[in-house]
Amino acid sequence: MQNQPTLDNPDYEWRPCRVAFPRVGLLINRDGVRTGMIWPGRYLVRKSRTFSKWIYRQPSADQQL
């Protein structure tokens, strides 16, 4: 039981991120997660527990980055 991963890892929390150049990545929205183009701009990002990849989402209008 010593190798049990902790869920308090900061990679799994949403944090602000700026993308400087386009890339293909995982986008999350109301419909779920899909692969798509990540265009330059501001996003919130966290690491996926399922896919072990970075997931990007657009910040809501009331969130300040």
N, C-alpha and C positions, 0 to 999 in steps of 0.2 A: 503493500500500500504506500510505500514511500515515493513511487514514481507517478502517483496520481496528479494530473495537471490541475492547477488552481484556476478558478474562473475569475480571479481578481487581476488577471493579466491586463495591463493597460492597452494592449493591441486590440482587445475586444470591445473597447469603449469608443464611441463616436468622437472624433476630433477634427478640427479644421485642417484643410489641405488646399494648396493652390497647385493647379496643373498648368505647366508652362507650354507643353506641346501635346498634340493629339496622341491618343493611344487607345488600344482596345482593352476593355476591362469589364468587370461585372458592375452593372448598374441596378440599384434597387428602387422600386417605386411601389405604388399601391397594388399593382398587379403581381408583384414578385420580383425575382432576380432574373436578369437576362444579360447576355453578352452584347456589348455595343460600344460605340465610339465615345470616348471621354474627351470632350472638347476643352480647350483652355478656359480656365475660370476657377471659381471657388466651389469647393465640395466639402462634404463631411465624409470621412473615411474610417473604416474599421476592418479588422481582419475577420474573415468568415471562419466560424468553427467547423462548418461542414466541408467547405472547399479548400480551406487553408490559403485563400487568396484574398487580396484587398477588395472590398466592396465600397463603391462610391454612391453617394446620393446628393441631390441638390438640397441646400439648406432651405427651410421654409422662410417665408417673407418676414416673419417676426424674429428670426434668429440673426444675431450679429456675429460675423466672423472676424 
